[in-house]
């Protein structure tokens, strides 16, 4: 029984170690969810929201009671001399007596409580914190949408590179076989050297494309890792293939989805700017209002010939002051008026920019729908064209080895097939990317 238990434990430990060595794998949705938490820009956007919350309290705290304390120590190494008429001490009139006042060492401690009673700029500042929080939240939402789009594009590019490598390897294997057979035919005197040369040209071209595709496969994976917030050399695995993902992204109902302009993040940011300019106008106007602050001060001072303030011997003398500070702006040579007029102009510009943003977003929506429809149609067309190109290339291979078609005809059919293959792969990527672009405008996730 003990032996069985030890064997089971060893198996579990080995399985655990093996599972830890497995590279991370993601579907597209899992990659997006992971990136929204670990992408570098997304992390900093979260920090910006937190920073905005701290800044809000920083602004509010300016209008709350403030308490400050101060301790001062002075040691007059050389006390100043004052001259007093000597006759005050019984001396001769017209002469002076040199004396010093006070003791050389002094310690004072004070505490001051201040309270802002009225300040128009403070009221506007508190109102502005809400707008700034909204801006930070909207900027976070904008960042998340951009991260999502970047992940979708990077994920699709990795799948595209993988499919491209697989197709080029298949094409290369077919070409090598054709070249081998054609070379044998030529060596037996039954074919032309030109046929061998034509296939060699095609083979070299495809071989170069394959080498480049293999390099791009590694680079696109590194780009995906970077977007997701993973070390770029991590051997990340993708659990979806390009064809199934493209089919899953075809959703014609999305074209009929209701559109709310207020839900679009670009509109939200433009509206934030409009609110900011409005508050800046209020701030400019508030500078013409008086400010009122109150304070109360309490302190104590002690004097001595030597530093013995902590012994309790020197006597301490208390003092306290309470007061108000009222600042009334009277005349600024029309500086405040010019500042207010500039704020009004900035507000009118922001309103115009908001109107422009509304029209641009509506136009972007129509363009995104058109691009999505075109991508779906192109996907269907390229899929049909690929099937036709494969049949044409296959027929030309048969004709070529039967001596009916020339090597030039075969090369032309092969080139047409390779073009159709790349167009088909690219069409699937376009379906994925254009749907994401449309969803970002609709703010659907």
PALOLUM-432172 format. One record per residue (C-alpha): residue number from 1; x, y, z; residue in one letter; chain. Coordinates in Angstrom, 1 decimal, padded with zeros to 4 digits, always signed. Layout:
# PALOLUM-432172
NUM  X  Y  Z  A  A
...
//
This chain:
# PALOLUM-432172
1  +000.0  +000.0  +000.0  X  A
2  +002.9  +002.3  +000.9  X  A
3  +004.6  +001.5  -002.4  X  A
4  +001.4  +002.4  -004.4  X  A
5  +001.2  +005.7  -002.5  X  A
6  +004.8  +006.6  -003.3  X  A
7  +004.3  +005.7  -006.9  X  A
8  +001.2  +007.9  -007.1  X  A
9  +003.0  +010.8  -005.5  X  A
10  +005.9  +010.6  -007.9  X  A
11  +003.5  +010.5  -010.9  X  A
12  +001.7  +013.6  -009.5  X  A
13  +004.9  +015.5  -009.0  X  A
14  +006.1  +014.6  -012.5  X  A
15  +002.8  +015.7  -014.0  X  A
16  +002.9  +018.9  -012.1  X  A
17  +006.4  +019.6  -013.3  X  A
18  +005.4  +018.8  -016.8  X  A
19  +002.4  +021.1  -016.7  X  A
20  +004.5  +023.9  -015.4  X  A
21  +006.7  +023.5  -018.5  X  A
22  +003.8  +023.8  -020.9  X  A
23  +003.8  +027.1  -022.8  X  A
24  +000.8  +029.3  -022.3  X  A
25  -002.0  +028.8  -024.8  X  A
26  -004.8  +031.3  -025.6  X  A
27  -007.9  +031.5  -027.7  X  A
28  -008.6  +035.0  -029.1  X  A
29  -011.0  +035.9  -026.3  X  A
30  -008.6  +034.6  -023.7  X  A
31  -005.7  +036.6  -025.3  X  A
32  -007.9  +039.8  -025.2  X  A
33  -008.8  +039.2  -021.5  X  A
34  -005.2  +038.5  -020.6  X  A
35  -004.0  +041.6  -022.4  X  A
36  -006.5  +043.9  -020.7  X  A
37  -004.9  +043.0  -017.4  X  A
38  -001.3  +042.7  -018.4  X  A
39  -000.7  +045.1  -021.4  X  A
40  +001.7  +047.8  -020.4  X  A
41  -000.6  +050.6  -021.7  X  A
42  -003.6  +049.1  -019.9  X  A
43  -001.6  +048.9  -016.6  X  A
44  -000.7  +052.6  -016.9  X  A
45  -004.2  +053.6  -017.8  X  A
46  -005.4  +051.9  -014.5  X  A
47  -002.7  +053.9  -012.7  X  A
48  -004.0  +057.1  -014.4  X  A
49  -007.5  +056.5  -013.0  X  A
50  -006.0  +055.9  -009.5  X  A
51  -003.9  +059.1  -009.9  X  A
52  -007.1  +061.0  -010.9  X  A
53  -008.8  +059.9  -007.7  X  A
54  -005.8  +061.0  -005.6  X  A
55  -005.8  +064.3  -007.4  X  A
56  -009.5  +064.8  -006.7  X  A
57  -008.8  +064.5  -002.9  X  A
58  -005.8  +066.7  -003.3  X  A
59  -008.0  +069.4  -004.7  X  A
60  -010.7  +069.0  -002.1  X  A
61  -008.2  +069.0  +000.7  X  A
62  -007.1  +072.6  -000.2  X  A
63  -010.5  +073.9  +001.1  X  A
64  -010.4  +071.9  +004.3  X  A
65  -008.8  +073.0  +007.6  X  A
66  -005.0  +073.1  +007.5  X  A
67  -002.8  +072.9  +010.6  X  A
68  +000.9  +073.8  +010.5  X  A
69  +003.5  +073.9  +013.2  X  A
70  +006.9  +075.7  +013.5  X  A
71  +009.7  +075.6  +015.9  X  A
72  +012.4  +078.2  +015.8  X  A
73  +015.7  +078.5  +017.7  X  A
74  +018.1  +081.5  +017.6  X  A
75  +021.5  +082.0  +019.2  X  A
76  +022.9  +085.5  +018.8  X  A
77  +026.6  +084.7  +018.8  X  A
78  +027.3  +088.5  +018.9  X  A
79  +024.4  +090.5  +020.3  X  A
80  +023.7  +093.8  +018.7  X  A
81  +024.6  +096.9  +020.6  X  A
82  +022.2  +099.8  +021.1  X  A
83  +023.3  +103.3  +022.2  X  A
84  +021.1  +105.1  +024.8  X  A
85  +021.7  +108.6  +026.2  X  A
86  +023.9  +108.3  +029.2  X  A
87  +021.8  +110.9  +031.1  X  A
88  +019.1  +108.1  +031.5  X  A
89  +021.6  +106.4  +033.9  X  A
90  +022.8  +109.6  +035.6  X  A
91  +025.6  +110.3  +033.1  X  A
92  +026.6  +113.6  +031.4  X  A
93  +024.1  +115.0  +028.9  X  A
94  +025.2  +114.5  +025.3  X  A
95  +027.0  +111.2  +025.9  X  A
96  +025.7  +107.7  +025.2  X  A
97  +025.8  +104.4  +027.0  X  A
98  +026.3  +101.1  +025.0  X  A
99  +023.9  +098.3  +026.1  X  A
100  +022.4  +095.1  +024.8  X  A
101  +018.7  +094.1  +025.0  X  A
102  +017.4  +090.7  +025.7  X  A
103  +019.1  +087.3  +026.1  X  A
104  +021.2  +085.8  +023.3  X  A
105  +019.2  +082.5  +023.0  X  A
106  +015.6  +082.2  +022.1  X  A
107  +013.2  +079.3  +021.3  X  A
108  +009.7  +079.7  +020.0  X  A
109  +007.0  +077.2  +019.0  X  A
110  +003.8  +078.0  +017.1  X  A
111  +000.8  +076.2  +015.7  X  A
112  -001.5  +077.8  +013.1  X  A
113  -005.0  +076.6  +012.1  X  A
114  -006.2  +078.1  +008.7  X  A
115  -009.5  +077.7  +007.0  X  A
116  -010.5  +078.8  +003.5  X  A
117  -013.9  +080.4  +003.8  X  A
118  -014.6  +081.5  +000.2  X  A
119  -012.6  +081.1  -003.0  X  A
120  -014.3  +080.9  -006.4  X  A
121  -011.4  +079.1  -008.0  X  A
122  -011.6  +076.4  -005.4  X  A
123  -015.3  +075.8  -006.1  X  A
124  -014.5  +075.5  -009.8  X  A
125  -011.5  +073.2  -009.0  X  A
126  -013.7  +070.8  -007.1  X  A
127  -016.2  +070.7  -010.0  X  A
128  -013.4  +070.0  -012.4  X  A
129  -012.3  +066.9  -010.5  X  A
130  -015.4  +065.1  -011.6  X  A
131  -014.7  +066.0  -015.2  X  A
132  -011.1  +064.9  -014.8  X  A
133  -012.2  +061.6  -013.3  X  A
134  -014.6  +061.1  -016.2  X  A
135  -011.7  +061.8  -018.7  X  A
136  -009.4  +059.3  -017.0  X  A
137  -012.2  +056.7  -017.1  X  A
138  -012.9  +057.4  -020.7  X  A
139  -009.2  +057.3  -021.5  X  A
140  -009.0  +054.0  -019.8  X  A
141  -011.9  +052.7  -022.0  X  A
142  -010.1  +054.1  -025.1  X  A
143  -006.9  +052.3  -024.1  X  A
144  -008.8  +049.0  -023.6  X  A
145  -010.4  +049.3  -027.0  X  A
146  -007.0  +050.0  -028.6  X  A
147  -005.4  +047.1  -026.7  X  A
148  -008.3  +044.8  -027.9  X  A
149  -007.8  +045.9  -031.5  X  A
150  -004.0  +045.4  -031.2  X  A
151  -004.5  +041.9  -029.8  X  A
152  -006.9  +040.9  -032.5  X  A
153  -004.6  +042.2  -035.3  X  A
154  -001.5  +040.5  -033.7  X  A
155  -003.4  +037.2  -033.1  X  A
156  -004.6  +037.2  -036.7  X  A
157  -001.1  +038.0  -038.0  X  A
158  +000.3  +035.0  -036.1  X  A
159  -002.3  +032.7  -037.6  X  A
160  -001.7  +034.2  -041.0  X  A
161  +002.0  +033.6  -040.7  X  A
162  +001.4  +030.0  -039.6  X  A
163  -001.0  +029.3  -042.4  X  A
164  +001.4  +031.0  -044.9  X  A
165  +004.3  +028.8  -043.8  X  A
166  +002.1  +025.6  -044.1  X  A
167  +000.9  +026.5  -047.6  X  A
168  +004.4  +027.5  -048.8  X  A
169  +005.8  +024.2  -047.4  X  A
170  +003.2  +022.3  -049.3  X  A
171  +003.8  +024.3  -052.5  X  A
172  +007.6  +023.8  -052.1  X  A
173  +007.1  +020.0  -051.8  X  A
174  +005.0  +019.9  -054.9  X  A
175  +007.5  +022.0  -056.8  X  A
176  +010.4  +019.8  -055.7  X  A
177  +008.5  +016.8  -056.9  X  A
178  +007.7  +018.4  -060.3  X  A
179  +011.3  +019.6  -060.7  X  A
180  +012.6  +016.1  -059.9  X  A
181  +010.3  +014.5  -062.5  X  A
182  +010.9  +017.2  -065.1  X  A
183  +014.7  +016.8  -064.6  X  A
184  +014.4  +013.1  -065.2  X  A
185  +012.4  +013.6  -068.3  X  A
186  +014.9  +016.1  -069.6  X  A
187  +017.9  +013.8  -068.8  X  A
188  +016.2  +011.0  -070.8  X  A
189  +015.9  +013.3  -073.8  X  A
190  +012.1  +013.6  -073.6  X  A
191  +011.8  +017.2  -072.5  X  A
192  +013.3  +020.7  -072.9  X  A
193  +015.8  +022.3  -070.6  X  A
194  +013.6  +025.4  -070.5  X  A
195  +011.0  +023.4  -068.5  X  A
196  +013.6  +022.6  -065.9  X  A
197  +014.6  +026.2  -065.7  X  A
198  +011.1  +027.5  -065.4  X  A
199  +010.5  +025.2  -062.4  X  A
200  +013.8  +026.2  -060.9  X  A
201  +012.8  +029.9  -061.1  X  A
202  +009.4  +029.1  -059.4  X  A
203  +011.1  +026.9  -056.8  X  A
204  +013.7  +029.6  -055.8  X  A
205  +011.0  +032.2  -055.5  X  A
206  +008.8  +030.0  -053.3  X  A
207  +011.8  +028.9  -051.2  X  A
208  +012.7  +032.6  -050.5  X  A
209  +009.1  +033.3  -049.6  X  A
210  +009.0  +030.3  -047.2  X  A
211  +012.2  +031.5  -045.5  X  A
212  +010.8  +035.0  -045.1  X  A
213  +007.4  +033.6  -043.8  X  A
214  +009.3  +031.5  -041.2  X  A
215  +011.0  +034.6  -039.9  X  A
216  +007.8  +036.6  -039.9  X  A
217  +006.1  +033.7  -038.0  X  A
218  +008.6  +034.3  -035.1  X  A
219  +008.3  +038.1  -035.3  X  A
220  +004.5  +038.1  -035.3  X  A
221  +004.4  +035.9  -032.2  X  A
222  +006.8  +038.2  -030.5  X  A
223  +004.5  +041.2  -031.4  X  A
224  +001.6  +039.3  -029.9  X  A
225  +003.5  +038.6  -026.7  X  A
226  +004.4  +042.2  -026.4  X  A
227  +000.8  +043.4  -026.8  X  A
228  -000.3  +040.8  -024.3  X  A
229  +002.3  +041.9  -021.7  X  A
230  +004.3  +038.6  -022.0  X  A
231  +008.1  +038.3  -022.5  X  A
232  +008.5  +038.4  -026.2  X  A
233  +010.4  +035.1  -026.4  X  A
234  +007.7  +033.2  -024.6  X  A
235  +006.6  +030.2  -026.7  X  A
236  +002.9  +031.2  -026.7  X  A
237  +000.5  +028.7  -028.3  X  A
238  -002.7  +029.8  -030.2  X  A
239  -005.7  +027.4  -029.9  X  A
240  -007.7  +028.7  -032.9  X  A
241  -007.1  +028.4  -036.6  X  A
242  -007.6  +031.2  -039.1  X  A
243  -010.4  +029.7  -041.1  X  A
244  -012.6  +028.8  -038.1  X  A
245  -011.9  +032.2  -036.5  X  A
246  -012.9  +034.1  -039.7  X  A
247  -016.1  +032.2  -040.0  X  A
248  -016.9  +032.9  -036.3  X  A
249  -016.3  +036.6  -037.0  X  A
250  -019.0  +036.8  -039.7  X  A
251  -022.0  +038.3  -038.0  X  A
252  -024.4  +040.2  -040.3  X  A
253  -026.6  +041.1  -037.4  X  A
254  -023.8  +043.4  -036.2  X  A
255  -024.6  +045.7  -039.2  X  A
256  -028.1  +046.3  -037.7  X  A
257  -027.0  +046.9  -034.2  X  A
258  -028.4  +050.2  -032.7  X  A
259  -025.8  +053.0  -032.5  X  A
260  -025.6  +055.4  -029.6  X  A
261  -023.4  +058.3  -030.2  X  A
262  -023.1  +059.0  -026.5  X  A
263  -021.7  +055.5  -026.1  X  A
264  -018.8  +056.0  -028.5  X  A
265  -015.6  +056.6  -026.6  X  A
266  -014.3  +059.2  -029.0  X  A
267  -017.4  +061.2  -028.5  X  A
268  -017.0  +060.9  -024.7  X  A
269  -013.5  +062.3  -024.9  X  A
270  -014.6  +065.2  -027.2  X  A
271  -017.4  +065.9  -024.7  X  A
272  -014.8  +065.9  -021.9  X  A
273  -012.9  +068.6  -023.7  X  A
274  -016.1  +070.6  -024.0  X  A
275  -016.7  +070.3  -020.2  X  A
276  -013.1  +071.3  -019.5  X  A
277  -013.4  +074.4  -021.5  X  A
278  -016.6  +075.4  -019.8  X  A
279  -015.0  +075.0  -016.4  X  A
280  -012.0  +077.1  -017.6  X  A
281  -014.4  +079.9  -018.4  X  A
282  -015.9  +079.6  -015.0  X  A
283  -012.5  +079.7  -013.5  X  A
284  -011.6  +082.9  -015.4  X  A
285  -014.8  +084.6  -014.2  X  A
286  -014.1  +083.5  -010.6  X  A
287  -010.9  +085.4  -010.5  X  A
288  -012.9  +088.6  -010.3  X  A
289  -014.5  +087.4  -007.0  X  A
290  -013.0  +088.2  -003.5  X  A
291  -011.3  +085.5  -001.4  X  A
292  -011.7  +085.1  +002.3  X  A
293  -009.5  +083.1  +004.6  X  A
294  -009.4  +082.8  +008.4  X  A
295  -006.6  +081.7  +010.8  X  A
296  -005.9  +081.3  +014.4  X  A
297  -002.4  +081.1  +015.8  X  A
298  -001.0  +080.0  +019.2  X  A
299  +002.6  +080.0  +020.2  X  A
300  +005.0  +080.2  +023.1  X  A
301  +008.5  +081.7  +023.4  X  A
302  +011.4  +081.4  +025.9  X  A
303  +014.6  +083.4  +026.4  X  A
304  +017.9  +082.4  +028.1  X  A
305  +021.6  +083.1  +028.3  X  A
306  +022.4  +079.4  +027.7  X  A
307  +020.6  +076.4  +026.1  X  A
308  +018.7  +075.2  +029.1  X  A
309  +015.2  +075.4  +027.6  X  A
310  +014.5  +071.7  +028.3  X  A
311  +015.4  +072.0  +032.0  X  A
312  +012.2  +073.8  +032.9  X  A
313  +014.1  +076.8  +034.4  X  A
314  +013.5  +079.5  +031.6  X  A
315  +010.0  +080.9  +031.7  X  A
316  +007.8  +080.5  +028.6  X  A
317  +005.6  +083.3  +027.3  X  A
318  +002.4  +082.4  +025.4  X  A
319  +000.9  +084.4  +022.5  X  A
320  -002.1  +083.9  +020.2  X  A
321  -003.5  +085.6  +017.1  X  A
322  -006.8  +085.3  +015.3  X  A
323  -007.6  +087.0  +012.1  X  A
324  -009.1  +087.1  +008.6  X  A
325  -007.6  +087.8  +005.2  X  A
326  -009.9  +089.4  +002.6  X  A
327  -008.5  +089.9  -000.9  X  A
328  -010.7  +092.0  -003.2  X  A
329  -009.6  +092.2  -006.9  X  A
330  -010.3  +095.8  -008.0  X  A
331  -008.5  +096.6  -011.2  X  A
332  -006.2  +094.5  -013.4  X  A
333  -005.9  +096.8  -016.4  X  A
334  -008.5  +094.5  -018.2  X  A
335  -006.2  +091.5  -017.8  X  A
336  -009.0  +089.4  -016.2  X  A
337  -011.4  +090.5  -019.0  X  A
338  -009.0  +089.4  -021.7  X  A
339  -008.5  +086.0  -019.9  X  A
340  -012.3  +085.6  -019.7  X  A
341  -012.7  +086.4  -023.4  X  A
342  -010.0  +083.9  -024.3  X  A
343  -011.8  +081.2  -022.3  X  A
344  -015.0  +082.0  -024.1  X  A
345  -013.2  +081.6  -027.5  X  A
346  -011.7  +078.3  -026.3  X  A
347  -015.2  +077.1  -025.3  X  A
348  -016.7  +077.9  -028.7  X  A
349  -013.8  +076.1  -030.4  X  A
350  -014.5  +073.0  -028.2  X  A
351  -018.2  +073.1  -029.2  X  A
352  -017.2  +073.2  -032.9  X  A
353  -014.8  +070.3  -032.4  X  A
354  -017.6  +068.3  -030.7  X  A
355  -019.9  +068.9  -033.6  X  A
356  -017.1  +067.8  -036.0  X  A
357  -016.4  +064.7  -033.9  X  A
358  -020.1  +063.7  -034.1  X  A
359  -020.0  +063.9  -037.9  X  A
360  -016.7  +062.1  -038.1  X  A
361  -017.9  +059.3  -035.9  X  A
362  -021.0  +058.9  -038.0  X  A
363  -018.9  +058.8  -041.1  X  A
364  -016.5  +056.3  -039.5  X  A
365  -019.5  +054.1  -038.7  X  A
366  -020.6  +054.0  -042.3  X  A
367  -017.1  +053.4  -043.5  X  A
368  -016.6  +050.6  -041.0  X  A
369  -019.8  +048.9  -042.1  X  A
370  -018.8  +049.2  -045.7  X  A
371  -015.4  +047.7  -045.0  X  A
372  -016.9  +044.8  -043.0  X  A
373  -019.3  +044.0  -045.8  X  A
374  -016.5  +044.2  -048.4  X  A
375  -014.3  +041.9  -046.3  X  A
376  -017.1  +039.3  -046.0  X  A
377  -017.8  +039.4  -049.7  X  A
378  -014.1  +039.3  -050.5  X  A
379  -013.7  +036.3  -048.2  X  A
380  -016.4  +034.4  -050.1  X  A
381  -015.0  +035.4  -053.5  X  A
382  -011.4  +034.6  -052.6  X  A
383  -012.5  +031.2  -051.3  X  A
384  -014.2  +030.4  -054.6  X  A
385  -011.2  +031.7  -056.5  X  A
386  -008.9  +029.5  -054.5  X  A
387  -010.9  +026.5  -055.5  X  A
388  -010.8  +027.5  -059.1  X  A
389  -007.1  +028.2  -059.0  X  A
390  -006.4  +024.8  -057.5  X  A
391  -008.3  +023.1  -060.2  X  A
392  -006.7  +025.1  -062.9  X  A
393  -003.2  +024.4  -061.5  X  A
394  -004.0  +020.7  -061.2  X  A
395  -005.2  +020.5  -064.8  X  A
396  -002.1  +022.2  -066.1  X  A
397  +000.1  +019.8  -064.1  X  A
398  -001.7  +016.9  -065.8  X  A
399  -001.5  +018.6  -069.2  X  A
400  +002.2  +019.5  -068.7  X  A
401  +003.3  +015.9  -067.9  X  A
402  +001.2  +014.7  -070.8  X  A
403  +003.0  +017.1  -073.1  X  A
404  -000.1  +019.2  -073.9  X  A
405  +000.8  +022.3  -071.9  X  A
406  +004.1  +024.1  -071.8  X  A
407  +006.2  +024.9  -068.7  X  A
408  +005.2  +028.5  -069.2  X  A
409  +001.5  +027.6  -068.9  X  A
410  +002.3  +025.6  -065.8  X  A
411  +004.2  +028.4  -064.2  X  A
412  +001.4  +030.9  -064.9  X  A
413  -001.1  +028.5  -063.3  X  A
414  +001.1  +028.0  -060.3  X  A
415  +001.6  +031.8  -059.9  X  A
416  -002.1  +032.3  -060.1  X  A
417  -002.6  +029.7  -057.4  X  A
418  -000.1  +031.2  -055.1  X  A
419  -001.7  +034.6  -055.5  X  A
420  -005.2  +033.1  -054.8  X  A
421  -003.8  +031.4  -051.7  X  A
422  -002.4  +034.7  -050.2  X  A
423  -005.6  +036.6  -051.1  X  A
424  -007.7  +033.9  -049.3  X  A
425  -005.5  +034.1  -046.2  X  A
426  -005.5  +037.9  -046.2  X  A
427  -009.3  +038.0  -046.7  X  A
428  -009.8  +036.0  -043.5  X  A
429  -007.6  +038.4  -041.6  X  A
430  -009.6  +041.3  -043.0  X  A
431  -012.9  +039.9  -041.8  X  A
432  -011.5  +039.6  -038.3  X  A
433  -009.9  +043.1  -038.3  X  A
434  -012.8  +045.0  -039.9  X  A
435  -015.3  +043.4  -037.4  X  A
436  -013.1  +044.6  -034.5  X  A
437  -013.0  +048.1  -036.0  X  A
438  -016.8  +048.2  -036.3  X  A
439  -017.3  +046.8  -032.8  X  A
440  -014.9  +049.5  -031.4  X  A
441  -017.1  +052.3  -033.0  X  A
442  -020.3  +050.7  -031.7  X  A
443  -018.4  +050.0  -028.4  X  A
444  -019.5  +046.4  -028.4  X  A
445  -017.2  +043.9  -026.9  X  A
//
